[in-house]
Amino acid sequence: MQKNTFRFTNIVLSASLAVLAVLAGCSSTPNKAPIEARDIKGGTGKPATPVPAPATPTPEVKPLPGAENAGKAGYYTVKPGDNLIRIAIDNGQSTKDLIKWNALENPNRIEVGQVLRVVAPGVDAAAVTTKSVPSAKVDSRPLDAKSTATAAAASAAASAATAPAAVVAARDSDEDPVWGWPAAGAVNVGFDEQRNKGLAFYGKAGDAVLAAADGRVVYAGSGLRGYGNLVIIKHNSTYLTAYAHNQTLLVKEDQAVRKGQKIAEMGSSDSDQVKLHFEVRKQGKPIDPAKLLPGR
């Protein structure tokens, strides 16, 4: 019995020593290589050098229509606030001609900086000169009743016979038109190049507005701010006349008209009172109509 107990004790002791030896071996820390943090793609964990983003390509800027003609005679560069009607009247042309000469698909959409042809193709714009404005001529010779009646009848017959030819000739002729008064009343406000680029005739709504000379209607509408219902007549390659603030327009674009023909009725459209604002434009520039109109 004692012998077996001794043997068991030795076995337990041997096992305990073996465990202690293992524990002692584990307590000594072996030299280990340093651990480096690596990202999932195998990087070193060090801050990455920033990679610049690809440069955004600069969009191509297309030149505006007609830009190659900027500054040339016979061309106009569109400015802020312009519209085609204003450009046409300031250059003595019709909007229809500007649309045709510049192949405009949408005449209501012109861009600032766009360059428009304002002289007919084939015309030397540099050679266009402004003629002197003739003063009104008054015939002071006395006329008896018979000669006056005869002259009036002859004049009426000649006008009737040559009416279509006269209107057609007015489109292209450089001769000064034969002028007449655009309204029956007196001039209430005279010409001022800065403040009033024409004459103002006050009247009653519905009073007749008359064509001041033979010509062709190149605009009839209300698209020009400050003018209300407007008629513009082109008399030849030099002269335009404008009739503003009407209540009713009686003509349409491209219609031939005769001097003294009723083209509108006086009104107060885009105005604070009933009146006719009448302008004469010579090669697009406003001039004093009183220097052209005959004596009364």
Order of alpha helices (4+ residues) and beta strands (2+ residues): alpha-beta-alpha-alpha-beta-alpha-beta-beta-beta-beta-beta-beta-beta-beta-beta
